[in-house]
Amino acid sequence: MKIAFVGKGGSGKTTLSSLFIRHLAAQQADVVAVDADINQHLGTALGLDEQEAAALPAMGAHLPLIKEYLRGTNPRITSAQTMIKTTPPGEGSRLLRVREENPVYESCARTVRLEGGGIRLMATGPFTESDLGVACYHSKVGAVELCLNHLVDGPDEYVVVDMTAGSDSFASGMFTRFDMTFLVAEPTRKGVSVYRQYKEYARDFGVALRVVGNKVQGPDDLEFLRDEVGDDLLVTVGHSDWVRSMEKGRPALFAELEEPNRAALRTLRQAADASYARRDWARYTRQMVHFHLKNAESWGNAKTGVDLAAQVDPDFVLGEQAAQISAPQPA
């Protein structure tokens, strides 16, 4: 299942996404973690030192390889250069699986060892000084969206994405790629402002959205969040000495995380699992096509010089059956 953590800058979404990833690893789940934030901190939150985190390969730098691999033998896509971030798969496309080995993971993912097992970590890459004035961060996140569009995941497989702060993901259709979106909100007016944006944008697309209250210090904070977000409030998280030690670079064993916070992580997993059980692959594919056609008309056709609507395979539905007949990996 695909899970996003979103929230305003400083809300604690990277910390909570890293705790959730650690929780899944401790349960020996198969996990692909993706740092899609403009500020790349997920690696260090998962225990990498600064040098190791900086050495993570940037997905954006490998976009030509990603496109060429995913294109496969799809006759509707004449070249990798005509693929954009929203390009949907079709007959002949290569699809990704969480557990498999493939050239995309080989080039873009690194294994991070956590208690209970290893997880795959991928990163978009930071927004560098050379990007200023000539690129937008959405071009880097496009590599993530393209992979999500071509990924067939099972109920016991987890793709956890730490998204960029605020509502930037609405610049494309990526906000519809998730079975569950956890919005991390502090008990302040600014803390719930991003929630209101997400709630409004997501309403028409059936996006599953639940709020995780963070830095909740007492009954007043809890009451404030309940008044502001209502039934969307799933769980709250308070102060954690374990997290404070982790942020100092001296984490204790994950098993020593405070029980109330461990219980909150169990609640997050239960909510994600329940949401995946309701996934409709046909609807998922239709939404993918919807946003591809919108992007094609607004900028994609002009950029590539071709009619990108022709890339849509009207008979293709992403899912297990499609994965069984996708193009083979290159020799």
C-alpha positions in Angstrom: 0.0 0.0 0.0 1.1 3.6 -0.7 1.1 6.0 2.3 2.0 9.7 2.3 2.9 11.9 5.2 2.2 15.6 4.7 2.0 18.7 6.8 3.4 22.2 7.1 7.1 22.8 7.5 8.1 22.0 11.1 5.0 20.0 11.9 7.1 16.8 12.5 6.0 14.8 9.4 9.5 13.6 8.7 9.9 12.4 12.3 6.6 10.7 12.3 7.1 9.1 8.9 10.5 7.8 10.1 8.9 6.4 13.3 6.2 4.7 11.2 8.9 3.2 8.9 10.8 1.9 11.9 7.6 0.4 13.3 6.9 -1.4 10.0 10.5 -2.7 9.9 10.3 -3.9 13.4 7.3 -6.0 12.3 9.4 -7.3 9.4 7.2 -5.7 6.8 8.5 -5.0 3.3 9.1 -1.2 3.0 10.2 1.2 0.3 10.6 4.6 1.8 10.8 7.8 -0.3 12.1 11.2 0.7 10.2 13.5 -1.6 10.6 16.6 0.6 12.5 19.6 -0.7 14.5 19.4 2.5 16.0 16.0 2.6 15.9 14.8 6.2 14.3 11.3 6.1 17.7 9.5 5.8 19.1 11.1 8.9 15.8 10.5 10.7 16.3 6.8 9.9 19.8 6.8 11.4 22.1 7.7 8.5 24.8 10.2 9.3 25.0 13.4 7.2 27.6 11.9 4.8 25.6 8.8 4.2 22.4 10.8 3.7 24.1 13.1 1.2 25.4 10.1 -0.7 21.9 8.8 -1.5 21.4 8.7 -5.2 19.0 11.4 -6.5 16.0 9.9 -8.4 15.8 13.1 -10.4 19.3 12.5 -11.7 18.2 9.1 -12.9 15.0 10.1 -14.6 16.1 9.1 -18.1 16.9 5.6 -16.8 13.6 5.4 -15.0 11.7 6.4 -18.1 13.5 4.0 -20.4 13.0 1.1 -18.0 9.3 1.7 -17.4 8.5 2.3 -21.0 9.4 -1.3 -21.8 7.8 -2.3 -25.1 4.7 -0.1 -24.8 4.0 0.8 -28.5 2.1 3.9 -27.4 5.3 5.5 -26.0 7.6 6.1 -28.9 10.6 7.2 -26.8 11.5 7.9 -23.2 11.8 11.6 -24.1 8.0 11.7 -24.7 7.3 10.5 -21.2 6.3 13.0 -18.5 5.7 12.6 -14.8 2.1 11.6 -15.3 2.6 9.1 -18.1 0.4 6.1 -17.3 1.5 2.5 -18.0 -0.1 0.4 -20.7 0.4 -2.9 -22.4 4.1 -3.6 -22.7 5.1 -1.2 -19.9 7.4 -2.5 -17.1 5.8 -2.4 -13.7 7.5 -2.1 -10.3 7.0 -4.4 -7.3 8.1 -3.7 -3.8 10.0 -6.9 -3.2 11.7 -7.3 -6.6 15.1 -6.4 -7.9 15.2 -4.1 -10.9 17.4 -1.4 -12.5 15.4 1.4 -10.9 16.1 0.2 -7.4 19.6 -0.7 -8.3 20.3 2.9 -9.4 18.0 4.9 -7.0 17.6 2.9 -3.8 19.8 2.0 -0.9 19.2 -0.4 1.9 19.0 1.0 5.4 19.3 -1.5 8.2 16.7 -1.0 11.0 15.7 -3.1 14.0 13.8 -6.1 12.5 15.2 -5.8 9.0 16.2 -3.6 6.2 14.2 -1.1 4.1 14.8 0.4 0.7 15.3 4.2 0.9 15.0 6.4 -2.2 15.3 10.2 -2.4 14.3 12.8 -5.0 17.5 14.7 -4.3 17.9 18.1 -2.9 17.0 21.4 -4.6 20.5 22.7 -5.4 21.9 26.1 -6.2 22.2 25.1 -9.9 18.4 24.6 -10.0 17.7 28.2 -9.0 15.9 30.0 -11.8 16.0 27.1 -14.3 14.0 24.3 -12.6 11.2 23.7 -10.2 11.0 21.1 -7.5 8.1 19.4 -9.2 10.5 18.2 -11.9 12.4 16.2 -9.3 9.3 14.9 -7.6 8.1 13.8 -11.0 10.4 10.8 -10.8 8.5 9.7 -7.7 5.1 10.1 -9.4 6.2 8.2 -12.4 7.3 5.3 -10.2 4.1 5.3 -8.2 2.1 5.2 -11.5 3.9 2.0 -12.5 4.0 0.3 -9.1 1.8 -2.7 -8.2 1.9 -3.1 -4.4 0.2 -5.8 -2.3 -1.6 -5.6 1.1 1.5 -6.6 3.0 3.9 -4.2 1.2 4.4 -0.6 2.1 5.6 2.4 0.1 5.9 5.4 2.6 6.5 8.8 1.1 7.6 11.8 3.1 6.1 14.6 1.0 7.2 18.2 0.5 5.7 20.6 3.0 2.4 22.4 2.4 0.1 21.7 -0.5 2.7 21.5 -3.3 1.7 18.0 -4.2 -1.5 19.3 -5.7 0.6 20.7 -8.6 0.1 17.2 -10.2 -2.0 14.2 -9.5 0.4 12.6 -7.1 -1.9 13.4 -4.1 -4.3 10.7 -5.5 -1.6 8.0 -5.7 -1.9 7.0 -2.0 -4.2 4.6 -0.1 -3.8 6.8 3.0 -2.6 10.3 3.5 -1.5 11.1 7.1 -1.6 14.9 7.7 0.6 15.8 10.6 -0.8 18.9 12.4 0.2 20.8 15.4 -2.5 22.2 17.7 -2.3 25.7 16.3 -4.1 27.7 13.7 -1.2 27.5 11.3 -0.9 23.8 12.1 -4.4 23.0 10.8 -4.2 25.4 7.8 -2.7 22.8 5.5 -5.4 20.3 6.6 -8.1 22.7 5.3 -6.3 22.9 1.9 -5.9 19.2 1.6 -9.5 18.5 2.7 -10.8 20.9 0.0 -8.6 19.6 -2.8 -9.0 16.0 -2.0 -12.8 16.0 -1.5 -13.6 15.3 -5.2 -11.1 12.5 -5.6 -12.0 10.3 -2.7 -8.5 10.7 -1.1 -8.4 9.0 2.3 -7.1 11.7 4.7 -6.6 11.3 8.5 -5.0 13.8 10.8 -2.2 12.9 13.2 -2.0 15.5 16.0 1.6 16.1 16.9 3.2 18.0 19.9 0.0 17.6 21.8 0.7 18.6 25.4 -2.7 18.4 27.2 -6.5 18.4 27.0 -6.7 21.9 25.6 -4.5 20.9 22.6 -6.6 17.8 22.1 -9.9 19.8 22.3 -8.5 22.4 19.8 -7.7 19.7 17.2 -11.1 18.0 17.7 -12.8 21.3 17.1 -10.8 22.1 14.0 -10.6 18.7 12.2 -13.5 16.7 13.7 -13.7 13.0 12.9 -10.6 13.2 10.7 -8.4 13.3 13.8 -7.1 9.7 14.0 -4.6 9.9 16.9 -2.3 12.2 18.7 1.4 12.1 19.7 3.0 13.9 22.6 6.5 14.5 23.9 9.0 11.7 23.3 12.3 11.4 25.1 13.2 8.6 22.6 12.6 11.1 19.7 14.7 13.7 21.4 17.6 11.3 21.8 17.2 10.3 18.1 17.4 13.9 17.0 20.6 14.2 18.9 22.0 11.3 17.0 21.9 8.9 20.0 18.7 6.8 19.6 17.9 4.0 22.0 16.6 0.7 20.8 13.3 1.3 19.0 11.7 -1.2 21.3 12.2 1.4 24.0 9.9 4.0 22.3 7.2 5.0 24.8 4.2 2.8 24.8 1.6 5.6 24.0 3.6 6.5 20.9 4.0 2.8 19.9 0.2 2.5 20.3 -0.2 5.5 18.0 2.0 3.8 15.3 -0.1 0.7 15.6 -3.2 2.8 15.0 -1.6 4.3 11.9 -0.9 0.9 10.4 -4.4 -0.3 11.1 -5.9 2.7 9.3 -3.6 2.3 6.3 -4.3 -1.5 6.1 -8.1 -0.8 6.2 -7.8 1.9 3.5 -5.8 -0.4 1.1 -8.6 -3.1 1.5 -10.9 -0.6 -0.2 -8.6 0.2 -3.1 -10.3 0.1 -6.5 -7.6 -0.5 -9.2 -9.9 0.7 -12.0 -10.7 4.0 -10.3 -7.0 4.3 -9.4 -6.1 4.0 -13.1 -8.9 6.4 -14.2 -7.5 9.1 -11.9 -4.0 8.5 -13.2 -5.3 9.0 -16.8 -7.3 12.0 -15.8 -4.3 13.9 -14.5 -2.2 12.8 -17.4 -4.6 14.3 -19.9 -4.8 17.5 -17.9 -1.0 17.8 -17.8 -0.7 16.9 -21.4 -3.1 19.7 -22.5 -1.7 22.3 -20.1 2.0 21.9 -20.9 3.1 18.3 -21.8 2.1 18.4 -25.5 3.9 21.7 -26.0 7.1 20.5 -24.2 7.3 17.1 -26.0 5.9 18.1 -29.4 3.6 15.1 -29.5 0.0 14.4 -28.5 0.4 12.7 -25.2 -3.2 11.7 -25.0 -2.2 8.9 -27.5 -0.1 7.4 -24.7 -3.3 6.3 -22.9 -4.1 2.6 -23.3 -7.9 2.5 -22.9 -8.0 -1.2 -22.1 -5.3 -1.2 -19.5 -6.0 -1.4 -15.7 -3.1 -1.4 -13.2 -3.2 -4.3 -10.8 -2.0 -7.8 -10.1 -3.2 -9.1 -13.5 -1.3 -6.3 -15.3 1.9 -7.1 -13.3 1.8 -10.7 -14.5 1.9 -9.8 -18.2 4.1 -6.6 -18.0 7.2 -6.4 -20.2 10.2 -8.5 -18.9 13.3 -7.0 -17.4 16.1 -6.3 -19.8 18.8 -9.1 -20.0 
